[in-house]
Amino acid sequence: MYAYDIESGKTANLTEGMMGYDLNPSFSTNGALAWLSMKRDGYEADKQDIVVMKDGKKVNLTAYRDDIHVSSYKWSDDGNYIYFVAPINGTEQLFSVKYNGNNKPEIKQITKGDFDITGIMGQSGNTLVVSRTDMNHAAELYTVDILSGAIKQLTL
């Protein structure tokens, strides 16, 4: 990934030395940059981690969890957390990780059940709007209470 400085006209390689596939960059409200990253070049099945960079310091938030392959993510409204979807026990569930510059932050599983969280739409306070599907239903929108994991269907 590269950053282009409009004023100076200079380009910087943000992922120098990181030879795997990098994708889906996004900035938090407080200026940190996150993206999904694979470790090795040419291995499409590599585990996808969330890497965050702020003030030139890179931290891989999910590296220490070999069981987590991040499918998608979204910054929290305050820029302190990242909510993400990852497969676990044959389903896709919602997780959170606090970004605080720590190399081994706590990862919390928010949802549990026989369904797949397929996307994170947005946040309002302690509630996320997600899309969810299961073997008997097409994707529908749900709210998820971030603190309790309680899910409530919005659409039919």
KEMAR-803503 format. One record per residue (C-alpha): chain; x negated, y negated, z. Coordinates in pm, 1 decimal, decimal comma, always signed. Each point is the difference from the previous one (the first is absolute). Layout:
# KEMAR-803503
<A <X Y Z>>,
...
# end
This chain:
# KEMAR-803503
<A <+0,0 +0,0 +0,0>>,
<A <-114,5 -347,5 -74,8>>,
<A <+76,6 -346,7 +129,7>>,
<A <-25,7 -299,7 -226,3>>,
<A <-70,3 -341,8 +153,3>>,
<A <+189,6 -255,3 -208,7>>,
<A <-209,3 -295,5 +119,1>>,
<A <-346,9 +148,6 -51,7>>,
<A <+86,5 +234,4 -285,2>>,
<A <-184,3 +284,6 +174,8>>,
<A <+117,3 +358,2 +22,9>>,
<A <-77,7 +220,2 +301,4>>,
<A <+20,1 +379,8 +13,6>>,
<A <+194,9 +69,0 +321,5>>,
<A <-45,4 +376,4 -16,5>>,
<A <-369,5 +23,3 -83,6>>,
<A <-131,3 +339,3 +107,3>>,
<A <+353,5 +139,4 +23,0>>,
<A <+5,4 +225,9 -304,1>>,
<A <+351,9 +144,6 +33,0>>,
<A <+323,1 -133,9 -144,7>>,
<A <+133,1 -320,7 +162,0>>,
<A <+352,5 -129,2 -55,7>>,
<A <+294,2 -207,2 +125,2>>,
<A <-176,5 -295,9 +164,3>>,
<A <+211,1 -237,0 +208,6>>,
<A <-67,4 -286,3 +240,4>>,
<A <+145,1 -31,9 +348,6>>,
<A <+146,6 -327,0 +123,5>>,
<A <-325,7 -64,0 +189,5>>,
<A <-227,0 +51,0 -301,8>>,
<A <-118,5 +360,6 +41,2>>,
<A <-13,5 +207,1 -319,0>>,
<A <+114,4 +364,2 +2,1>>,
<A <-12,4 +262,1 -271,9>>,
<A <+22,4 +374,2 -50,0>>,
<A <-333,6 +169,9 -59,0>>,
<A <-127,4 +344,8 -89,8>>,
<A <-348,4 +102,4 +107,3>>,
<A <-144,1 +172,6 -309,6>>,
<A <-12,7 -88,4 -367,0>>,
<A <+177,8 +247,3 -227,0>>,
<A <+202,8 +178,5 +268,3>>,
<A <+361,7 -98,3 -58,7>>,
<A <+116,1 +225,2 +284,0>>,
<A <-215,8 -176,1 +260,3>>,
<A <+163,9 -127,0 +315,4>>,
<A <+122,1 -357,4 -35,1>>,
<A <-92,0 -226,8 +292,6>>,
<A <+95,2 -355,5 +95,8>>,
<A <-302,5 -230,1 -3,0>>,
<A <+23,1 -354,1 +137,0>>,
<A <-246,8 -282,2 -54,0>>,
<A <-9,2 -327,4 +187,4>>,
<A <-290,0 -245,3 +12,9>>,
<A <-211,2 +244,8 -202,2>>,
<A <+42,6 +287,8 +249,6>>,
<A <+159,9 +319,9 -134,3>>,
<A <+182,1 +246,8 +225,1>>,
<A <+150,5 +330,1 -115,6>>,
<A <+307,1 +29,4 +223,8>>,
<A <+87,7 +362,0 -80,2>>,
<A <-341,0 +160,5 -64,3>>,
<A <-8,5 +190,5 +329,0>>,
<A <+333,7 +173,1 -70,6>>,
<A <-64,2 +276,2 -253,7>>,
<A <+369,5 +92,0 +5,0>>,
<A <+111,8 -339,0 -132,1>>,
<A <+11,0 -81,8 -372,4>>,
<A <+163,4 -342,3 -36,8>>,
<A <+259,8 -18,4 -279,0>>,
<A <+97,4 -366,1 +37,7>>,
<A <-20,7 -280,4 +255,1>>,
<A <+126,2 -344,9 +96,2>>,
<A <-142,2 -262,9 +234,4>>,
<A <+216,2 -102,9 +295,5>>,
<A <+142,1 -350,9 -13,5>>,
<A <-250,0 -118,5 +263,2>>,
<A <-299,0 +164,4 -172,4>>,
<A <-96,3 +205,0 +306,8>>,
<A <+132,8 +340,0 -111,4>>,
<A <+13,8 +205,6 -313,1>>,
<A <+298,8 +227,4 -52,5>>,
<A <-66,7 +290,6 -232,6>>,
<A <+145,1 +318,6 -142,1>>,
<A <-193,5 +326,2 +16,7>>,
<A <+84,2 +368,9 -33,6>>,
<A <+10,0 +209,2 +315,1>>,
<A <+143,8 +350,6 +48,3>>,
<A <+150,0 +7,4 -351,0>>,
<A <+177,5 -336,6 +26,4>>,
<A <-91,7 -365,1 -60,4>>,
<A <+25,3 -200,4 +321,6>>,
<A <-45,2 -359,2 +113,7>>,
<A <-305,3 -94,4 +208,4>>,
<A <-153,8 -315,4 +144,3>>,
<A <-354,9 -103,9 +73,3>>,
<A <-108,9 -317,2 +176,6>>,
<A <-269,0 -197,6 -177,5>>,
<A <-233,7 -143,4 +260,8>>,
<A <-345,1 +54,4 -153,1>>,
<A <-38,8 +329,1 +190,9>>,
<A <-151,1 +293,2 -192,4>>,
<A <+236,0 +250,3 +166,0>>,
<A <+335,0 -171,9 +49,7>>,
<A <+300,9 +189,0 +131,7>>,
<A <+223,6 +143,3 -271,1>>,
<A <+361,6 +48,0 +107,0>>,
<A <+255,7 +215,7 -178,3>>,
<A <+328,5 -192,1 +0,1>>,
<A <+244,0 +239,6 -172,2>>,
<A <+47,5 +375,7 +28,1>>,
<A <+246,0 +223,6 -181,8>>,
<A <+86,2 +211,1 -302,6>>,
<A <-7,0 -289,6 -246,4>>,
<A <-246,8 -211,9 -194,3>>,
<A <-59,7 -370,7 +46,5>>,
<A <-63,5 -107,5 -359,3>>,
<A <-66,1 -371,2 +37,6>>,
<A <-18,7 -295,9 +235,8>>,
<A <+211,2 -293,1 -117,6>>,
<A <-43,0 -259,5 +271,8>>,
<A <+4,6 -97,0 +364,9>>,
<A <+227,2 -202,6 +225,4>>,
<A <-122,7 -18,9 +359,1>>,
<A <-37,1 +355,3 +133,0>>,
<A <+189,5 +148,5 -293,2>>,
<A <-132,5 +130,1 -330,8>>,
<A <+213,7 +64,0 -306,1>>,
<A <-112,7 +320,0 -173,5>>,
<A <+120,1 +231,0 -272,0>>,
<A <+59,4 +358,0 +106,2>>,
<A <+91,3 +321,0 -179,3>>,
<A <+49,3 +365,3 +88,3>>,
<A <+74,8 +324,3 -181,3>>,
<A <+373,6 -79,6 -16,1>>,
<A <+0,6 -375,9 -59,8>>,
<A <-141,5 -250,0 -245,2>>,
<A <-196,1 -296,5 +134,2>>,
<A <+199,4 -230,5 +225,4>>,
<A <-98,8 -299,8 +211,4>>,
<A <-37,1 +32,8 +375,6>>,
<A <-112,2 -216,0 +289,2>>,
<A <-265,0 +135,9 +235,7>>,
<A <-53,8 -135,3 +349,5>>,
<A <-379,3 -34,5 +19,7>>,
<A <-10,0 +66,2 +374,7>>,
<A <+232,8 +299,0 +29,7>>,
<A <-2,2 +147,7 -351,5>>,
<A <+382,3 -6,8 -7,2>>,
<A <+132,5 +5,5 -356,0>>,
<A <+330,2 -148,6 -123,0>>,
<A <+133,7 +34,2 -352,7>>,
<A <+74,5 -323,4 -189,9>>,
<A <+117,0 +123,3 -340,1>>,
<A <+215,9 +294,7 -108,3>>,
# end
